[in-house]
Amino acid sequence: MFNSALVNRFRQLETPFYYYDLQLLKATLKVCADAAFKHHFHVHYAMKANFNTEVLNTIQSLDFGADCVSGNEVLAAINQGFKSDKVVFAGVGKSDKEINLALDRDIFCFNAESVQELQIINDLAAAKGKTANIAIRINPNIDAHTHHFITTGLEENKFGINTWELPVVAAKLRQCPNLQFLGIHFHVGSQINDLTVFRDLCSKVNEMQLWFQDEGFKVKILNVGGGLGVDYHQPDQNNIVDFESYFQVFADYLQVNEAQEVHFELGRALVAQCASLISRVLYVKNGIKKNFLILDAGMTELIRPMLYQAYHQIENLSKTDSLKVRKSESLEDGKIQSEELTTYNLQPTTHYDVVGPICESTDCFRTDVELPESERGDLIAIRTAGAYGEVMASGYNLRDHVQSVYSE
Ligand code: LLP
C-alpha cells in the first residue's frame, strides 16, 4: 500500500494522522455495489463506522443509502448528499429531539427498538400530522461468535425487541394510527467472518416474517443489518472483502417474494481497509524485560486495541530495506506458468511493546511486536483503521484532534 513516494510525502507531514486511500475505497464500493445490485439488494452505509467528510462524499456519490444512529448522523448524511428517502434511523435511545428531526426530514424508516419507543414515535408524528415508517428491530438471539463487546444479537444485549414481546408489538402497531409498519430489522454483531452466522440469521428472518404475515401485517422490508468482517491480519492480500459470497448467502437462504426488498447496513466491510493511522516513534525505551516503542499516537487516536483487544497490523515504514525474490515455475517449453513475489526483510528485528503517549497503562497497541530495529523519528503505520478509528478518537489528555490526509 505504501510506495516510497508516499512515504516521502508522509515524511513532510506532522503526525499523527489518518491516511485515506480513496482509490481503494472506491474500488471496494464498486465491488460491493456490483455484488449487491445483482440481487437487487439495497445497501445503507453505516455512518457510525466513519463519518469523515471525504469518505461520506465518496460513498454517497455511488448512491448508497445511510444507516444512522443519532440525529446528528441523520443530519450529516442528508447534508452530505445522501437522499433522505434512503436514510434509516436505528438506536435504543432516540431522544424526542432526534425523532422530531428525522420526522421533519421525512426519512425512509425508523428501526424501532422497544414498545415504548413505538408509542413515542407515533405521538410525535401525530403532533406533526405525519406518518412514520417503522421497521421492528428484532433481537434474533443468535451468537455472532465475535468479541463480547461487539455482539448485539443476544437476549442479554440491550438492542432490539425480544421475540416473546412481539404480540405486544403487534397490538401496539394496530393501536398507533401514525405508524406505518414496513418490515423487520436485525443486526447480530460486528466483525463476523463466519458466514454460517448469516445463514442462521436468514432462518430467523424467514421465521419472523411468517409470524408477522400470520398476524396480518404486510412485510415489505427485510433489513438484515451489517456485521461483515474484514481481514485485520492480511490487509494487503485481502484488501477487499468477498462481498459476492456474503450476498450469495442471503440470495440462497432468505425467502423473498417479489413485493419485498432486502436491505443491508454495512459499515466496517466498506471502509476498514482504506485507512491507516500514521504516527512517528517518539522514543525507544529498552528495558530488561521489555522494549517499548513509544509513538506519538495512542488510544486517543485509535482505541480499538485497548477497548476490544483488537489486532491491527503494525509496520515500520522507515525501515523497508527488503529483498523481493521472484520465484517462477515454468512449463517444459520454457514458458512461465506462475510467478510469486516473496519479500525477505533484510533488517535485524526486535520485539517491542508498541505504546502511545497517554497516561494510562492500557494505552498499548500491542505487546511483543516483531519489527525492524526502530529509532526516534521512524514512521509507523497501524493498518486497517478506516472503520471505528477516526470516529472514536477522543480529546482525552487534551490531545489535538487527529488530522486526515488523502491519496492524491
Ligand atoms: N447496523 C447496526 C444496527 C449496528 O449497530 C451496526 C454496528 C452496523 C449496522 C454496522 O456494523 P458493521 O457492518 O460495521 O459491522 N466500534 C466497534 C464496532 C461497533 C459496531 C456497532 N454497530 C469496533 O470498533 O469494532
Boltz pocket constraint, residues with backbone or C-beta under 6 A from the ligand:
constraints:
  - pocket:
      binder: B
      contacts: [[A, 46], [A, 48], [A, 49], [A, 67], [A, 90], [A, 150], [A, 152], [A, 186], [A, 187], [A, 189], [A, 190], [A, 191], [A, 225], [A, 226], [A, 227], [A, 228], [A, 265], [A, 266], [A, 267], [A, 268], [A, 269], [A, 304], [A, 308], [A, 387], [A, 388]]
      max_distance: 6.0
